[in-house]
Amino acid sequence: MSAMIFVNFPVADVEKSTAFYQKLGFTENQAFSTEGATALIWDQHFWIMLLSHDFYQQFAPNKQIIDAKNSTGVIVSIQLDSPTAVQKFAEMAKENGGDFYSVPMGIHEDQMYSLEVLDLDGNILEPIWMLD
């Protein structure tokens, strides 16, 4: 069975966040995008949905949207083809207003390499390469 994953992020500015993710290699699917939301495709199995705070709030009534720059609830990992691709993804994020950092995991980099990438709102993506 093949499943698709849709990650929904609340964002302060849908347009700016859309441009940020497009520079990381995501492609917009305009058929599922509106003024308050952008559907972004990584591959046939993984999408990110960027939702304005007002739209996101409809899916989580009676809950407060966190400030992801100061709190966290989830880290989304994306497998990439090489350590070089992980580094390039992180550097592209930083060049476009995001940031990244490394977490020492105690696993040698020739077996696994990852970085923690922050988007414009502080949501965390973790591009990762692992030896098969």
N, CA, C and O atoms as CSV, one atom per row, in Angstrom:
chain,resi,resn,atom,element,x,y,z
A,1,MET,N,N,0.828,-1.178,0.000
A,1,MET,CA,C,0.000,0.000,0.000
A,1,MET,C,C,0.874,1.244,0.000
A,1,MET,O,O,1.831,1.334,0.769
A,2,SER,N,N,0.558,2.175,-0.836
A,2,SER,CA,C,1.313,3.420,-0.921
A,2,SER,C,C,0.488,4.541,-0.293
A,2,SER,O,O,-0.673,4.736,-0.653
A,3,ALA,N,N,1.078,5.268,0.635
A,3,ALA,CA,C,0.368,6.347,1.317
A,3,ALA,C,C,0.978,7.695,0.971
A,3,ALA,O,O,2.151,7.795,0.614
A,4,MET,N,N,0.160,8.719,1.083
A,4,MET,CA,C,0.639,10.082,0.907
A,4,MET,C,C,0.637,10.757,2.272
A,4,MET,O,O,-0.225,10.487,3.109
A,5,ILE,N,N,1.601,11.629,2.487
A,5,ILE,CA,C,1.698,12.394,3.723
A,5,ILE,C,C,1.459,13.861,3.378
A,5,ILE,O,O,2.084,14.402,2.465
A,6,PHE,N,N,0.553,14.497,4.113
A,6,PHE,CA,C,0.284,15.925,3.974
A,6,PHE,C,C,0.589,16.579,5.315
A,6,PHE,O,O,-0.077,16.290,6.309
A,7,VAL,N,N,1.578,17.448,5.352
A,7,VAL,CA,C,1.930,18.183,6.560
A,7,VAL,C,C,1.322,19.577,6.427
A,7,VAL,O,O,1.534,20.263,5.427
A,8,ASN,N,N,0.566,19.990,7.441
A,8,ASN,CA,C,-0.068,21.303,7.445
A,8,ASN,C,C,0.679,22.225,8.399
A,8,ASN,O,O,0.790,21.932,9.589
A,9,PHE,N,N,1.190,23.333,7.883
A,9,PHE,CA,C,1.876,24.323,8.700
A,9,PHE,C,C,1.075,25.614,8.720
A,9,PHE,O,O,0.695,26.116,7.662
A,10,PRO,N,N,0.807,26.170,9.913
A,10,PRO,CA,C,0.249,27.510,9.968
A,10,PRO,C,C,1.379,28.510,9.698
A,10,PRO,O,O,2.461,28.406,10.276
A,11,VAL,N,N,1.119,29.466,8.824
A,11,VAL,CA,C,2.155,30.449,8.484
A,11,VAL,C,C,1.579,31.860,8.556
A,11,VAL,O,O,0.393,32.072,8.301
A,12,ALA,N,N,2.425,32.811,8.903
A,12,ALA,CA,C,2.005,34.204,9.031
A,12,ALA,C,C,1.727,34.837,7.675
A,12,ALA,O,O,0.820,35.659,7.545
A,13,ASP,N,N,2.502,34.457,6.666
A,13,ASP,CA,C,2.359,35.047,5.338
A,13,ASP,C,C,2.441,33.936,4.298
A,13,ASP,O,O,3.528,33.445,3.993
A,14,VAL,N,N,1.298,33.542,3.756
A,14,VAL,CA,C,1.242,32.418,2.818
A,14,VAL,C,C,2.101,32.687,1.590
A,14,VAL,O,O,2.815,31.795,1.132
A,15,GLU,N,N,2.046,33.888,1.055
A,15,GLU,CA,C,2.798,34.215,-0.160
A,15,GLU,C,C,4.309,34.120,0.062
A,15,GLU,O,O,5.014,33.507,-0.740
A,16,LYS,N,N,4.806,34.715,1.134
A,16,LYS,CA,C,6.249,34.668,1.425
A,16,LYS,C,C,6.698,33.232,1.721
A,16,LYS,O,O,7.761,32.802,1.273
A,17,SER,N,N,5.882,32.501,2.476
A,17,SER,CA,C,6.241,31.118,2.807
A,17,SER,C,C,6.224,30.231,1.571
A,17,SER,O,O,7.045,29.323,1.444
A,18,THR,N,N,5.288,30.491,0.655
A,18,THR,CA,C,5.240,29.735,-0.595
A,18,THR,C,C,6.528,29.942,-1.383
A,18,THR,O,O,7.120,28.977,-1.867
A,19,ALA,N,N,6.967,31.190,-1.515
A,19,ALA,CA,C,8.211,31.489,-2.235
A,19,ALA,C,C,9.398,30.796,-1.570
A,19,ALA,O,O,10.265,30.260,-2.260
A,20,PHE,N,N,9.445,30.801,-0.241
A,20,PHE,CA,C,10.518,30.144,0.508
A,20,PHE,C,C,10.578,28.655,0.163
A,20,PHE,O,O,11.646,28.144,-0.173
A,21,TYR,N,N,9.461,27.964,0.241
A,21,TYR,CA,C,9.440,26.525,-0.019
A,21,TYR,C,C,9.720,26.197,-1.489
A,21,TYR,O,O,10.331,25.171,-1.790
A,22,GLN,N,N,9.281,27.049,-2.388
A,22,GLN,CA,C,9.596,26.827,-3.805
A,22,GLN,C,C,11.103,26.894,-4.036
A,22,GLN,O,O,11.634,26.146,-4.858
A,23,LYS,N,N,11.792,27.772,-3.330
A,23,LYS,CA,C,13.246,27.872,-3.478
A,23,LYS,C,C,13.956,26.643,-2.913
A,23,LYS,O,O,15.097,26.361,-3.277
A,24,LEU,N,N,13.275,25.908,-2.020
A,24,LEU,CA,C,13.844,24.665,-1.489
A,24,LEU,C,C,13.587,23.479,-2.410
A,24,LEU,O,O,14.107,22.388,-2.176
A,25,GLY,N,N,12.787,23.686,-3.459
A,25,GLY,CA,C,12.548,22.609,-4.417
A,25,GLY,C,C,11.127,22.081,-4.440
A,25,GLY,O,O,10.833,21.169,-5.214
A,26,PHE,N,N,10.232,22.620,-3.617
A,26,PHE,CA,C,8.831,22.217,-3.645
A,26,PHE,C,C,8.142,22.876,-4.841
A,26,PHE,O,O,8.527,23.967,-5.260
A,27,THR,N,N,7.129,22.213,-5.384
A,27,THR,CA,C,6.367,22.719,-6.523
A,27,THR,C,C,4.930,22.974,-6.087
A,27,THR,O,O,4.307,22.126,-5.448
A,28,GLU,N,N,4.410,24.141,-6.435
A,28,GLU,CA,C,3.027,24.456,-6.062
A,28,GLU,C,C,2.043,23.695,-6.934
A,28,GLU,O,O,2.209,23.613,-8.151
A,29,ASN,N,N,1.023,23.142,-6.304
A,29,ASN,CA,C,-0.102,22.554,-7.020
A,29,ASN,C,C,-1.240,23.562,-6.921
A,29,ASN,O,O,-1.931,23.630,-5.905
A,30,GLN,N,N,-1.431,24.344,-7.980
A,30,GLN,CA,C,-2.409,25.426,-7.952
A,30,GLN,C,C,-3.840,24.923,-7.843
A,30,GLN,O,O,-4.710,25.662,-7.381
A,31,ALA,N,N,-4.109,23.697,-8.251
A,31,ALA,CA,C,-5.461,23.145,-8.158
A,31,ALA,C,C,-5.926,23.024,-6.702
A,31,ALA,O,O,-7.127,23.044,-6.434
A,32,PHE,N,N,-4.989,22.902,-5.771
A,32,PHE,CA,C,-5.330,22.765,-4.360
A,32,PHE,C,C,-4.843,23.955,-3.536
A,32,PHE,O,O,-4.715,23.855,-2.316
A,33,SER,N,N,-4.572,25.074,-4.195
A,33,SER,CA,C,-4.124,26.286,-3.530
A,33,SER,C,C,-5.211,27.349,-3.622
A,33,SER,O,O,-5.940,27.430,-4.611
A,34,THR,N,N,-5.307,28.160,-2.575
A,34,THR,CA,C,-6.268,29.259,-2.527
A,34,THR,C,C,-5.553,30.485,-1.985
A,34,THR,O,O,-4.339,30.461,-1.780
A,35,GLU,N,N,-6.292,31.542,-1.756
A,35,GLU,CA,C,-5.683,32.737,-1.170
A,35,GLU,C,C,-5.156,32.465,0.239
A,35,GLU,O,O,-4.168,33.064,0.664
A,36,GLY,N,N,-5.823,31.554,0.962
A,36,GLY,CA,C,-5.424,31.264,2.333
A,36,GLY,C,C,-4.594,30.016,2.520
A,36,GLY,O,O,-4.261,29.652,3.648
A,37,ALA,N,N,-4.253,29.348,1.417
A,37,ALA,CA,C,-3.497,28.095,1.535
A,37,ALA,C,C,-2.748,27.793,0.247
A,37,ALA,O,O,-3.230,28.083,-0.848
A,38,THR,N,N,-1.567,27.208,0.389
A,38,THR,CA,C,-0.792,26.753,-0.763
A,38,THR,C,C,-0.459,25.280,-0.575
A,38,THR,O,O,0.022,24.867,0.481
A,39,ALA,N,N,-0.721,24.494,-1.615
A,39,ALA,CA,C,-0.343,23.085,-1.647
A,39,ALA,C,C,1.007,22.982,-2.343
A,39,ALA,O,O,1.159,23.421,-3.483
A,40,LEU,N,N,1.979,22.405,-1.659
A,40,LEU,CA,C,3.334,22.277,-2.203
A,40,LEU,C,C,3.730,20.806,-2.243
A,40,LEU,O,O,3.569,20.083,-1.260
A,41,ILE,N,N,4.245,20.376,-3.379
A,41,ILE,CA,C,4.583,18.974,-3.595
A,41,ILE,C,C,6.100,18.786,-3.543
A,41,ILE,O,O,6.851,19.498,-4.210
A,42,TRP,N,N,6.536,17.816,-2.739
A,42,TRP,CA,C,7.936,17.406,-2.737
A,42,TRP,C,C,8.105,16.256,-3.728
A,42,TRP,O,O,8.979,16.289,-4.594
A,43,ASP,N,N,7.253,15.242,-3.584
A,43,ASP,CA,C,7.205,14.125,-4.524
A,43,ASP,C,C,5.796,13.552,-4.488
A,43,ASP,O,O,4.920,14.121,-3.837
A,44,GLN,N,N,5.563,12.457,-5.162
A,44,GLN,CA,C,4.205,11.913,-5.270
A,44,GLN,C,C,3.622,11.440,-3.939
A,44,GLN,O,O,2.426,11.163,-3.855
A,45,HIS,N,N,4.444,11.344,-2.908
A,45,HIS,CA,C,3.975,10.853,-1.618
A,45,HIS,C,C,3.998,11.888,-0.503
A,45,HIS,O,O,3.457,11.633,0.573
A,46,PHE,N,N,4.610,13.052,-0.729
A,46,PHE,CA,C,4.806,14.021,0.361
A,46,PHE,C,C,4.474,15.433,-0.086
A,46,PHE,O,O,5.076,15.956,-1.024
A,47,TRP,N,N,3.517,16.045,0.590
A,47,TRP,CA,C,3.112,17.425,0.330
A,47,TRP,C,C,3.176,18.220,1.629
A,47,TRP,O,O,3.024,17.670,2.719
A,48,ILE,N,N,3.403,19.513,1.493
A,48,ILE,CA,C,3.258,20.445,2.608
A,48,ILE,C,C,2.150,21.413,2.232
A,48,ILE,O,O,2.120,21.948,1.124
A,49,MET,N,N,1.244,21.627,3.169
A,49,MET,CA,C,0.170,22.590,3.000
A,49,MET,C,C,0.482,23.782,3.899
A,49,MET,O,O,0.593,23.634,5.116
A,50,LEU,N,N,0.622,24.951,3.305
A,50,LEU,CA,C,0.858,26.179,4.057
A,50,LEU,C,C,-0.491,26.872,4.222
A,50,LEU,O,O,-1.131,27.238,3.237
A,51,LEU,N,N,-0.917,27.050,5.467
A,51,LEU,CA,C,-2.237,27.608,5.746
A,51,LEU,C,C,-2.118,28.913,6.521
A,51,LEU,O,O,-1.351,29.005,7.480
A,52,SER,N,N,-2.881,29.922,6.103
A,52,SER,CA,C,-2.933,31.153,6.890
A,52,SER,C,C,-3.437,30.796,8.285
A,52,SER,O,O,-4.115,29.783,8.458
A,53,HIS,N,N,-3.116,31.608,9.265
A,53,HIS,CA,C,-3.542,31.319,10.628
A,53,HIS,C,C,-5.063,31.204,10.720
A,53,HIS,O,O,-5.575,30.316,11.402
A,54,ASP,N,N,-5.788,32.092,10.042
A,54,ASP,CA,C,-7.252,32.031,10.074
A,54,ASP,C,C,-7.776,30.712,9.527
A,54,ASP,O,O,-8.684,30.117,10.107
A,55,PHE,N,N,-7.217,30.254,8.424
A,55,PHE,CA,C,-7.665,28.995,7.822
A,55,PHE,C,C,-7.262,27.804,8.689
A,55,PHE,O,O,-8.066,26.903,8.930
A,56,TYR,N,N,-6.014,27.806,9.157
A,56,TYR,CA,C,-5.526,26.714,10.008
A,56,TYR,C,C,-6.394,26.562,11.255
A,56,TYR,O,O,-6.696,25.448,11.683
A,57,GLN,N,N,-6.791,27.700,11.833
A,57,GLN,CA,C,-7.573,27.691,13.074
A,57,GLN,C,C,-8.877,26.921,12.919
A,57,GLN,O,O,-9.388,26.383,13.901
A,58,GLN,N,N,-9.430,26.856,11.705
A,58,GLN,CA,C,-10.668,26.115,11.474
A,58,GLN,C,C,-10.491,24.611,11.719
A,58,GLN,O,O,-11.451,23.923,12.066
A,59,PHE,N,N,-9.272,24.103,11.541
A,59,PHE,CA,C,-8.991,22.680,11.739
A,59,PHE,C,C,-8.674,22.356,13.195
A,59,PHE,O,O,-8.655,21.190,13.589
A,60,ALA,N,N,-8.427,23.388,13.987
A,60,ALA,CA,C,-8.068,23.200,15.394
A,60,ALA,C,C,-8.842,24.195,16.260
A,60,ALA,O,O,-8.247,25.013,16.961
A,61,PRO,N,N,-10.174,24.118,16.204
A,61,PRO,CA,C,-10.955,25.070,17.002
A,61,PRO,C,C,-10.670,24.884,18.487
A,61,PRO,O,O,-10.412,23.776,18.957
A,62,ASN,N,N,-10.722,25.984,19.201
A,62,ASN,CA,C,-10.494,25.980,20.653
A,62,ASN,C,C,-9.062,25.621,21.032
A,62,ASN,O,O,-8.785,25.307,22.189
A,63,LYS,N,N,-8.151,25.667,20.059
A,63,LYS,CA,C,-6.729,25.437,20.352
A,63,LYS,C,C,-5.947,26.658,19.888
A,63,LYS,O,O,-6.312,27.317,18.914
A,64,GLN,N,N,-4.889,26.941,20.587
A,64,GLN,CA,C,-4.032,28.067,20.253
A,64,GLN,C,C,-2.966,27.617,19.259
A,64,GLN,O,O,-2.361,26.559,19.429
A,65,ILE,N,N,-2.739,28.414,18.233
A,65,ILE,CA,C,-1.644,28.147,17.298
A,65,ILE,C,C,-0.353,28.581,17.980
A,65,ILE,O,O,-0.237,29.710,18.456
A,66,ILE,N,N,0.605,27.677,18.020
A,66,ILE,CA,C,1.875,27.997,18.684
A,66,ILE,C,C,2.684,28.985,17.860
A,66,ILE,O,O,2.497,29.113,16.650
A,67,ASP,N,N,3.563,29.662,18.522
A,67,ASP,CA,C,4.578,30.472,17.857
A,67,ASP,C,C,5.767,29.528,17.681
A,67,ASP,O,O,6.527,29.299,18.621
A,68,ALA,N,N,5.924,28.988,16.485
A,68,ALA,CA,C,6.948,27.967,16.241
A,68,ALA,C,C,8.368,28.511,16.377
A,68,ALA,O,O,9.322,27.732,16.389
A,69,LYS,N,N,8.529,29.819,16.479
A,69,LYS,CA,C,9.855,30.377,16.725
A,69,LYS,C,C,10.257,30.193,18.187
A,69,LYS,O,O,11.439,30.257,18.525
A,70,ASN,N,N,9.262,29.964,19.054
A,70,ASN,CA,C,9.525,29.822,20.486
A,70,ASN,C,C,9.074,28.488,21.062
A,70,ASN,O,O,9.467,28.141,22.175
A,71,SER,N,N,8.264,27.739,20.339
A,71,SER,CA,C,7.756,26.443,20.789
A,71,SER,C,C,7.851,25.467,19.624
A,71,SER,O,O,8.013,25.871,18.472
A,72,THR,N,N,7.750,24.193,19.934
A,72,THR,CA,C,7.753,23.202,18.865
A,72,THR,C,C,6.791,22.074,19.209
A,72,THR,O,O,6.507,21.802,20.376
A,73,GLY,N,N,6.308,21.438,18.175
A,73,GLY,CA,C,5.423,20.317,18.384
A,73,GLY,C,C,5.769,19.147,17.491
A,73,GLY,O,O,5.399,18.007,17.773
A,74,VAL,N,N,6.488,19.435,16.399
A,74,VAL,CA,C,6.807,18.381,15.442
A,74,VAL,C,C,8.048,18.773,14.637
A,74,VAL,O,O,8.299,19.950,14.381
A,75,ILE,N,N,8.807,17.766,14.253
A,75,ILE,CA,C,9.924,17.933,13.319
A,75,ILE,C,C,9.639,16.985,12.157
A,75,ILE,O,O,9.446,15.786,12.358
A,76,VAL,N,N,9.615,17.527,10.951
A,76,VAL,CA,C,9.284,16.741,9.763
A,76,VAL,C,C,10.582,16.412,9.026
A,76,VAL,O,O,11.293,17.316,8.588
A,77,SER,N,N,10.892,15.123,8.889
A,77,SER,CA,C,12.110,14.687,8.209
A,77,SER,C,C,11.821,14.360,6.744
A,77,SER,O,O,10.770,13.816,6.407
A,78,ILE,N,N,12.772,14.702,5.892
A,78,ILE,CA,C,12.672,14.436,4.456
A,78,ILE,C,C,13.960,13.743,4.033
A,78,ILE,O,O,15.046,14.292,4.221
A,79,GLN,N,N,13.855,12.553,3.467
A,79,GLN,CA,C,15.046,11.841,3.019
A,79,GLN,C,C,15.530,12.422,1.698
A,79,GLN,O,O,14.754,12.586,0.757
A,80,LEU,N,N,16.819,12.731,1.642
A,80,LEU,CA,C,17.455,13.229,0.423
A,80,LEU,C,C,18.502,12.229,-0.045
A,80,LEU,O,O,18.838,11.288,0.673
A,81,ASP,N,N,19.019,12.441,-1.265
A,81,ASP,CA,C,19.892,11.470,-1.925
A,81,ASP,C,C,21.337,11.446,-1.443
A,81,ASP,O,O,22.043,10.460,-1.658
A,82,SER,N,N,21.794,12.533,-0.785
A,82,SER,CA,C,23.211,12.585,-0.417
A,82,SER,C,C,23.435,13.622,0.680
A,82,SER,O,O,22.589,14.487,0.901
A,83,PRO,N,N,24.577,13.536,1.369
A,83,PRO,CA,C,24.919,14.582,2.325
A,83,PRO,C,C,25.019,15.953,1.655
A,83,PRO,O,O,24.657,16.966,2.254
A,84,THR,N,N,25.508,15.985,0.417
A,84,THR,CA,C,25.605,17.243,-0.320
A,84,THR,C,C,24.218,17.844,-0.539
A,84,THR,O,O,24.048,19.058,-0.422
A,85,ALA,N,N,23.228,17.013,-0.854
A,85,ALA,CA,C,21.861,17.495,-1.047
A,85,ALA,C,C,21.289,18.041,0.260
A,85,ALA,O,O,20.560,19.033,0.242
A,86,VAL,N,N,21.603,17.417,1.384
A,86,VAL,CA,C,21.161,17.898,2.696
A,86,VAL,C,C,21.751,19.287,2.953
A,86,VAL,O,O,21.038,20.207,3.354
A,87,GLN,N,N,23.054,19.428,2.720
A,87,GLN,CA,C,23.727,20.712,2.950
A,87,GLN,C,C,23.164,21.793,2.032
A,87,GLN,O,O,22.936,22.920,2.471
A,88,LYS,N,N,22.939,21.463,0.771
A,88,LYS,CA,C,22.407,22.430,-0.194
A,88,LYS,C,C,21.001,22.885,0.205
A,88,LYS,O,O,20.696,24.075,0.124
A,89,PHE,N,N,20.144,21.957,0.633
A,89,PHE,CA,C,18.792,22.267,1.091
A,89,PHE,C,C,18.853,23.273,2.245
A,89,PHE,O,O,18.134,24.272,2.246
A,90,ALA,N,N,19.717,23.000,3.224
A,90,ALA,CA,C,19.853,23.868,4.399
A,90,ALA,C,C,20.394,25.247,4.018
A,90,ALA,O,O,19.897,26.265,4.500
A,91,GLU,N,N,21.389,25.279,3.174
A,91,GLU,CA,C,21.965,26.556,2.758
A,91,GLU,C,C,20.954,27.381,1.958
A,91,GLU,O,O,20.908,28.603,2.099
A,92,MET,N,N,20.149,26.726,1.124
A,92,MET,CA,C,19.116,27.420,0.362
A,92,MET,C,C,18.081,28.036,1.314
A,92,MET,O,O,17.606,29.150,1.092
A,93,ALA,N,N,17.742,27.302,2.364
A,93,ALA,CA,C,16.812,27.834,3.362
A,93,ALA,C,C,17.385,29.096,4.003
A,93,ALA,O,O,16.686,30.101,4.136
A,94,LYS,N,N,18.645,29.043,4.396
A,94,LYS,CA,C,19.273,30.198,5.055
A,94,LYS,C,C,19.371,31.386,4.110
A,94,LYS,O,O,19.146,32.523,4.524
A,95,GLU,N,N,19.700,31.143,2.858
A,95,GLU,CA,C,19.799,32.228,1.873
A,95,GLU,C,C,18.463,32.921,1.644
A,95,GLU,O,O,18.422,34.054,1.164
A,96,ASN,N,N,17.368,32.241,1.988
A,96,ASN,CA,C,16.036,32.783,1.716
A,96,ASN,C,C,15.253,33.127,2.986
A,96,ASN,O,O,14.022,33.152,2.973
A,97,GLY,N,N,15.962,33.387,4.066
A,97,GLY,CA,C,15.324,33.886,5.281
A,97,GLY,C,C,15.109,32.872,6.378
A,97,GLY,O,O,14.665,33.231,7.469
A,98,GLY,N,N,15.412,31.613,6.119
A,98,GLY,CA,C,15.310,30.580,7.152
A,98,GLY,C,C,16.640,30.436,7.868
A,98,GLY,O,O,17.471,31.343,7.841
A,99,ASP,N,N,16.835,29.308,8.502
A,99,ASP,CA,C,18.094,29.044,9.199
A,99,ASP,C,C,18.262,27.534,9.326
A,99,ASP,O,O,17.354,26.772,8.993
A,100,PHE,N,N,19.420,27.107,9.806
A,100,PHE,CA,C,19.644,25.681,10.070
A,100,PHE,C,C,20.709,25.510,11.130
A,100,PHE,O,O,21.507,26.407,11.399
A,101,TYR,N,N,20.693,24.320,11.726
A,101,TYR,CA,C,21.707,23.958,12.715
A,101,TYR,C,C,21.857,22.440,12.707
A,101,TYR,O,O,21.050,21.719,12.120
A,102,SER,N,N,22.899,21.980,13.367
A,102,SER,CA,C,23.201,20.553,13.416
A,102,SER,C,C,23.000,20.027,14.835
A,102,SER,O,O,23.294,20.713,15.813
A,103,VAL,N,N,22.499,18.815,14.927
A,103,VAL,CA,C,22.356,18.139,16.216
A,103,VAL,C,C,23.301,16.943,16.212
A,103,VAL,O,O,23.155,16.059,15.368
A,104,PRO,N,N,24.269,16.890,17.133
A,104,PRO,CA,C,25.161,15.726,17.186
A,104,PRO,C,C,24.387,14.495,17.644
A,104,PRO,O,O,23.868,14.453,18.759
A,105,MET,N,N,24.317,13.483,16.761
A,105,MET,CA,C,23.526,12.297,17.074
A,105,MET,C,C,24.368,11.098,17.470
A,105,MET,O,O,23.833,10.059,17.857
A,106,GLY,N,N,25.671,11.236,17.374
A,106,GLY,CA,C,26.524,10.119,17.738
A,106,GLY,C,C,26.621,9.044,16.669
A,106,GLY,O,O,27.090,7.938,16.934
A,107,ILE,N,N,26.180,9.369,15.462
A,107,ILE,CA,C,26.270,8.446,14.328
A,107,ILE,C,C,27.199,9.080,13.308
A,107,ILE,O,O,27.023,10.243,12.943
A,108,HIS,N,N,28.175,8.334,12.851
A,108,HIS,CA,C,29.165,8.873,11.922
A,108,HIS,C,C,28.493,9.379,10.646
A,108,HIS,O,O,27.555,8.763,10.140
A,109,GLU,N,N,28.981,10.501,10.137
A,109,GLU,CA,C,28.391,11.143,8.959
A,109,GLU,C,C,28.465,10.306,7.687
A,109,GLU,O,O,27.762,10.608,6.724
A,110,ASP,N,N,29.296,9.262,7.652
A,110,ASP,CA,C,29.302,8.413,6.463
A,110,ASP,C,C,28.157,7.384,6.517
A,110,ASP,O,O,27.970,6.611,5.577
A,111,GLN,N,N,27.393,7.381,7.628
A,111,GLN,CA,C,26.215,6.520,7.760
A,111,GLN,C,C,24.914,7.328,7.734
A,111,GLN,O,O,23.901,6.878,7.199
A,112,MET,N,N,24.961,8.542,8.331
A,112,MET,CA,C,23.771,9.372,8.392
A,112,MET,C,C,24.193,10.833,8.537
A,112,MET,O,O,25.102,11.155,9.302
A,113,TYR,N,N,23.520,11.711,7.791
A,113,TYR,CA,C,23.801,13.140,7.878
A,113,TYR,C,C,22.484,13.887,7.811
A,113,TYR,O,O,21.682,13.667,6.903
A,114,SER,N,N,22.259,14.771,8.775
A,114,SER,CA,C,21.036,15.561,8.776
A,114,SER,C,C,21.304,16.938,9.357
A,114,SER,O,O,22.284,17.151,10.071
A,115,LEU,N,N,20.420,17.861,9.040
A,115,LEU,CA,C,20.453,19.208,9.592
A,115,LEU,C,C,19.025,19.597,9.955
A,115,LEU,O,O,18.071,19.110,9.348
A,116,GLU,N,N,18.878,20.460,10.927
A,116,GLU,CA,C,17.562,20.965,11.312
A,116,GLU,C,C,17.384,22.308,10.606
A,116,GLU,O,O,18.171,23.232,10.812
A,117,VAL,N,N,16.355,22.411,9.779
A,117,VAL,CA,C,16.107,23.603,8.966
A,117,VAL,C,C,14.849,24.293,9.483
A,117,VAL,O,O,13.801,23.667,9.641
A,118,LEU,N,N,14.969,25.587,9.743
A,118,LEU,CA,C,13.845,26.399,10.204
A,118,LEU,C,C,13.285,27.194,9.036
A,118,LEU,O,O,14.036,27.834,8.299
A,119,ASP,N,N,11.960,27.157,8.864
A,119,ASP,CA,C,11.352,27.979,7.830
A,119,ASP,C,C,11.110,29.392,8.371
A,119,ASP,O,O,11.569,29.711,9.468
A,120,LEU,N,N,10.416,30.224,7.641
A,120,LEU,CA,C,10.210,31.618,8.026
A,120,LEU,C,C,9.430,31.768,9.325
A,120,LEU,O,O,9.568,32.773,10.021
A,121,ASP,N,N,8.606,30.768,9.655
A,121,ASP,CA,C,7.790,30.821,10.868
A,121,ASP,C,C,8.380,30.021,12.018
A,121,ASP,O,O,7.811,29.999,13.109
A,122,GLY,N,N,9.524,29.357,11.790
A,122,GLY,CA,C,10.155,28.560,12.834
A,122,GLY,C,C,9.792,27.085,12.799
A,122,GLY,O,O,10.254,26.322,13.647
A,123,ASN,N,N,8.960,26.658,11.821
A,123,ASN,CA,C,8.668,25.235,11.666
A,123,ASN,C,C,9.956,24.510,11.294
A,123,ASN,O,O,10.791,25.059,10.575
A,124,ILE,N,N,10.123,23.289,11.776
A,124,ILE,CA,C,11.383,22.562,11.586
A,124,ILE,C,C,11.220,21.439,10.571
A,124,ILE,O,O,10.355,20.573,10.703
A,125,LEU,N,N,12.075,21.478,9.559
A,125,LEU,CA,C,12.240,20.381,8.609
A,125,LEU,C,C,13.615,19.777,8.850
A,125,LEU,O,O,14.556,20.487,9.205
A,126,GLU,N,N,13.729,18.492,8.662
A,126,GLU,CA,C,15.016,17.823,8.858
A,126,GLU,C,C,15.372,17.055,7.593
A,126,GLU,O,O,14.998,15.891,7.446
A,127,PRO,N,N,16.101,17.705,6.666
A,127,PRO,CA,C,16.607,16.931,5.541
A,127,PRO,C,C,17.628,15.926,6.068
A,127,PRO,O,O,18.486,16.263,6.884
A,128,ILE,N,N,17.520,14.694,5.592
A,128,ILE,CA,C,18.366,13.633,6.138
A,128,ILE,C,C,18.799,12.690,5.013
A,128,ILE,O,O,18.030,12.386,4.101
A,129,TRP,N,N,20.032,12.245,5.105
A,129,TRP,CA,C,20.555,11.203,4.220
A,129,TRP,C,C,21.007,10.066,5.126
A,129,TRP,O,O,21.680,10.296,6.131
A,130,MET,N,N,20.638,8.844,4.773
A,130,MET,CA,C,21.076,7.665,5.517
A,130,MET,C,C,21.574,6.613,4.562
A,130,MET,O,O,20.994,6.401,3.497
A,131,LEU,N,N,22.638,5.962,4.937
A,131,LEU,CA,C,23.176,4.854,4.148
A,131,LEU,C,C,22.196,3.698,4.199
A,131,LEU,O,O,21.740,3.312,5.275
A,132,ASP,N,N,21.871,3.147,3.045
A,132,ASP,CA,C,20.934,2.005,2.993
A,132,ASP,C,C,21.605,0.737,3.458
A,132,ASP,O,O,20.976,-0.321,3.483
